[in-house]
Amino acid sequence: MRTIGIQAVITLVTYFLFIAMAFWSVQEIHIERYIPMRALPGKLLIVLLAVAIGYGASSFFPFFY
């Protein structure tokens, strides 16, 4: 039972790590140059895009635990 908790913590940490890296990378693209949008929808687009990329990247890497 304890290994299930450790596995859950490792999974959450990797999700947050990859989402943070994706958020940092997506901000550097400067999407507002290519797509004219207001401030709030633009920030929401960046966050949702970072979550999608981060989750996909984290799911792609096999962690053997």
C-alpha positions, 0 to 999 in steps of 0.5 A, spaced: 500 500 500 505 504 501 508 503 494 502 506 491 502 512 495 510 513 493 508 512 485 502 517 486 507 522 489 512 521 483 507 521 478 504 528 480 511 531 481 513 529 474 506 532 471 508 538 475 515 538 473 513 537 465 507 542 465 512 548 468 517 546 463 512 547 458 509 553 461 516 556 461 517 554 453 510 556 451 511 563 454 518 564 450 514 563 443 510 570 444 503 567 441 501 574 441 505 576 435 502 571 431 494 571 433 491 577 435 488 576 442 486 580 448 490 579 455 486 574 459 484 569 453 491 569 451 494 567 458 488 562 458 491 559 452 498 559 454 496 555 460 492 550 457 497 549 452 502 548 457 498 543 461 496 539 454 504 539 452 506 538 459 501 532 461 503 529 454 510 529 455 510 526 462 505 521 459 510 519 454 516 518 458 516 511 461 518 511 469 519 504 472 516 505 479 
